[in-house]
Amino acid sequence: MTKIIALSNQKGGVGKTTTAVNLATGLAACGKKVLVIDFDPQGNTSTAFGIEKMVNTKNSYSLLMHDATLSEVVHKTNVPNLDVVPSTIHLSGAEVELVPVMARERRLEDALFEQVDVYDYVFIDCPPSLGLLTLNALTAATDVLVPLQCEFFAMEGLSQLFQTIDLVKKNLNDKLKLNGVLLTMFDTRNKLSSVVEEDVRRHLGDKVYKTMIPRNVRVSEAPSFGKPVLLHDVKCAGAQAYIKLAGEIIRRDVKASTAVLSMEVAA
């Protein structure tokens, strides 16, 4: 079964795009078939894979507006097993254009229905807001991954995001679940990072990934070369952290699948 993971946090600059790009690359390197949907009008995910933002190219806006099918908007990348649906600034107007449309929260879900079966993982890189684009992503997703910067202000919006997830579960997508919280930009030299980690783990327990993403210059500079950090410098601390995270996610999924199978056999 395809796992559709929305990367969401209404605060900007917490590592959503960086995680979407590099976690997807790590999973693809493990032999998984992966798709990344750039659902942010800024189009940073597209840039990180070296995809030019051409106005006439079919993209995530075309997909959302049902002007193109998934197969028509998918772009191959230099990473084997990894495809991308790019974004353009046109996506920013979708929230206004969809106001009179019925079931506008389900546009992305309808566009992806039965077309993502060829992938093991689909990542949706959400914009830094809780508007209609993010709502579409959460309605289409099976899971939510929340990147959380290891700073005080980054924690303030968590309760609001969790409330939104609960509302989506109750009204639009009862299968949606929290996949995990990922601590990003962790700095061992900064005591605050450790304080934030301790606080988050105390409140959320095993929902917080064991793997943490450190502050790393190589991770920051990789997008300027149009490539994931795993291709830019696979030996750097940031790249190694994302490889470790990919392994942790695969192990979690195998464990969950085994548990479900055991329950079915017992029944």
Secondary structure by P-SEA (a helix, b strand, c coil): cbbbbbbccccccccaaaaaaaaaaaaaaaccbbbbbcccccaaaaaaaccccccccccaaaaaaccccccccccccccccbbbbccccccccccccccccccccaaaaaaaccccccccbbbbbccccccaaaaaaaaaccbbbbbbccccccccaaaaaaaaaaaaaaccccccccccccccccccccaaaaaaaaaaaaacccccccccccccccccccccccccccccccccaaaaaaaaaaaaaaaaaaaaaaaaaaaaaac
